[in-house]
Amino acid sequence: MMAPRPLRALRAEWTKLRTLPSTGWLMLLAIAGTVSLGCAITGSLEYAHCESPCTLDLTKLSLAGVRLGQVGIVVLAVLTVTAEYSTRTIQPTLVAVPRRLLVVLGKLGVLAVLGVATGVLAVAGSLTAGRTMLPGNGFTAAHGFPALSLADDLTRRAAIGTVLYIGLITLLGAGLGLLLRDTAGALTGAFALLYGSPIVAMFVSDPRWQHRIDRFSPMDAGLTIQSTRNLAAEHIGPWAGLGVLSLYAAAAVIAGLIAFQLRDAG
Amino acid sequence: MTARESFPRLLLAEWTKLRSVSRWVITLLGAAALTIGLSYLAASGNKTNINEHADFVSGPHGEPVADAFYFVHQQITGDTTLTVRVASLTPEPARRAVRMGSDQMTKLEDPSPFAQPAAGIMIKDGTQPGSSYASVMLTAAQGVHMQWDFDADRKGSARSGARWLRLVRSGNTITGYESADGAAWQKIGTATPKNLPSTVEIGFYVSSPAAVYTTRGGGSSSVGDRPTSAQAAFDNVQLGSGGTWHGESIGDNDRLSEKGGVRGGGRVTEANGTYTVVGTGKIGPQPPDDDMLEAALIGVIAGLMALIAIGVLYATSEYRRGMIRTTFAATPRRGRVLAAKAIVLGTTSFLVGLVGVVGSFLLAIPILRKQGFTPPGFPRPSLMDDSVLRTLLLTAAFMAGVAVVGLAIGVLLRHSAAAITITIVLVLGPLIVGMILPGTSPKWLMYTTLAGGMATQRAKPPTITLAEPWAMIGPWAGIGVVAAWVAVTLGLAWWQLRTRDA
């Protein structure tokens, strides 16, 4: 007996992604990028060079590699959608599953699962690396830095938040891909959206404007959840920051869905 | 057909390919529009109040300068000659690292001849800070110099130790001399200060610039300074007319003495014709580190993204559509196709970039002037200034260079997504990482990656006192890095075109 239609659509998308060698490589790239930049940062920290009172946010620094690692997952998300257009696979896809909503939901579902899985591995790798390396650099419990642990509420929140961040970034990339149907345009747009604002913030000297940029840019607002110290200095609350990112992701996905429903599959 | 005839045709063919894809034309126009639009919007996010609590005054040309020192002087009218011997100069040792507040800061070494402790003689248009002057001085570490009007500098001998100095005024020119023994004189240079009335102040002085300490990293930077003082002994003071010498501290020394400098800005004592002078302060250019031009060109980063996409697609779309086989059938010499593509794309991107940066300049500068970027801290920039022209042209060249790197990476990888991602990460990644890394370590990232090209947007000399990592290297170094990337990636692409099937 055949499975219900939504499940079949999901399985079809899973098969497509699973059988592409680039999927695995891009996930690996995302995980390796995150963990290796995290290692580079935690490895360069020394308690002896930190002025007392040392207020380094070790959880945030250990997880900072996500800023680089997300590149892999953004490329995966965009390609999953746009590659069907450049190879014209989209036509057989729509012949097999004429209900377009199902196609899109299948793609988004599979991508979200892959994104979250990548996030879990990347976060676990980064935190394990931080936990192993930091005590060797003098960040010990005696100095007021207990080992990074998920038992700590704030660290757990940062870990879960980072996994969700990667999931939302995946949806954002897929939404842009659906909207633009063009690999180059969607990738450029996604990177400009993510990396443009922190660079513009470097140029801008007015603190009010820096505050606005940090509040409303998807990457900075979304990654506020990694903070475990001096939360008052952040421009936006941790969950509100993820909320801002999910608004971006939702806007991209909804606009992409509408475009996908209305347009011919060229 | 000979080679000479065919290359312009090849250029024309590649230009036709570029201009006939309407999506690319829109993106190219969009790149210029994005650059101008973002610059215009972001200019209103830049505000400065540097003129309100300034540590500089306006120089004779209206530029921001520092003018603080201890001056032992008298008034004199008409042509004159002053000779002294600087018997000794003892600068105060400055510590290499200090703590200010919660920051550990390291000393910023400034090799400028205007940033050295010095003892010398001077003719000055009154004692008002910022007035015209000409001086000859013995510096603590760089030998003898002659300077005037806060920006002109002539190097004398590199000797240290006791030195005879002489200034001769004749009409509107002042000539500086030095000597080891007071008998054989060497000319250093001739100065014509902007304002030199017939009655001027003449005398000898000691200056000692504040030690500047900085720290940066984690996305921010901070700067602090500590005043220093120097002591010098002058003897054999000979002036044509014999008036009385009068010691006075020039400039705003209340601020300096508050922070632990010399009380009252300095002092002079005399014994048997030897004057011992203690002084503090700096005489020289004092521009703020913030760069008005850089603030007006924020949008370049947006235009750059669009140009990268065009550059990559210009290469990869030929592969995707199989067009490349037709191209190579028409022109079997593949290196020439690559050269034509690079020239067409580079020229187009340069022109698009130029429109973008000139438009940004014209629109954003008036806004910045409303937000506090006014003289004396920020003299009004003009399109005709050398530094402005250099900045705009080099920034457009940077944008063109990055687009060509995108093209070469596109040829190498034959895959739009990978090529766009790699090129964008090469530009943006080091900027993000460079903001986090502490101290001067990001300098090496700037010297090795495309991000160094961002340095072309600065009209002012490099500094490590700012948070943005590209401010650490000069604009020519920045464009050099981009040129090296263009050469290496095009070379690799050419080699791969020759050895790999299309």
Contacts between the chains, C-beta under 8 A, distances in Angstrom:
chain1	res1	chain2	res2	distance
A	37	B	433	7.5
A	41	B	436	6.9
A	44	B	437	7.8
A	51	B	99	7.6
A	51	B	102	6.2
A	51	B	103	7.2
A	51	B	104	5.2
A	53	B	102	7.8
A	64	B	436	6.9
A	67	B	432	5.8
A	68	B	425	7.9
A	68	B	429	6.4
A	68	B	432	7.6
A	68	B	433	7.6
A	71	B	421	6.0
A	71	B	425	6.0
A	74	B	421	8.0
A	75	B	417	5.5
A	75	B	418	7.6
A	75	B	421	5.4
A	78	B	417	6.8
A	79	B	417	5.4
A	86	B	320	6.6
A	183	B	416	5.0
A	183	B	417	5.0
A	183	B	420	7.7
A	184	B	309	4.7
A	184	B	312	6.5
A	184	B	313	5.2
A	184	B	416	5.0
A	184	B	417	7.7
A	184	B	420	5.7
A	185	B	309	6.8
A	187	B	309	7.8
A	187	B	416	7.8
A	187	B	417	5.8
A	187	B	420	5.0
A	187	B	421	6.2
A	187	B	424	7.8
A	188	B	305	5.1
A	188	B	306	6.9
A	188	B	308	6.9
A	188	B	309	4.4
A	188	B	420	6.2
A	188	B	424	7.2
A	191	B	305	6.8
A	191	B	420	8.0
A	191	B	421	7.5
A	191	B	424	4.8
A	191	B	428	7.1
A	192	B	302	6.6
A	192	B	305	4.8
A	195	B	424	7.6
A	195	B	428	4.5
A	195	B	432	6.7
A	196	B	301	6.3
A	196	B	302	6.4
A	196	B	305	7.5
A	198	B	432	6.5
A	198	B	435	7.6
A	199	B	301	5.4
A	199	B	428	6.8
A	199	B	431	5.7
A	199	B	432	7.8
A	200	B	38	7.3
A	200	B	42	5.8
A	200	B	298	5.8
A	200	B	301	7.0
A	202	B	219	7.9
A	202	B	431	7.6
A	202	B	435	6.6
A	202	B	467	6.2
A	202	B	468	4.9
A	203	B	42	6.6
A	203	B	46	7.4
A	203	B	294	6.9
A	203	B	295	6.3
A	203	B	298	4.6
A	203	B	468	7.3
A	204	B	42	6.1
A	204	B	45	4.1
A	204	B	46	5.9
A	204	B	298	7.5
A	205	B	45	7.7
A	205	B	46	5.0
A	205	B	47	6.3
A	205	B	48	6.4
A	205	B	290	6.8
A	205	B	295	7.4
A	206	B	45	5.0
A	206	B	46	6.0
A	206	B	47	4.2
A	206	B	371	7.8
A	208	B	45	8.0
A	209	B	42	7.9
A	209	B	44	7.9
A	209	B	45	3.3
A	209	B	46	7.8
A	210	B	45	7.8
A	213	B	45	7.8
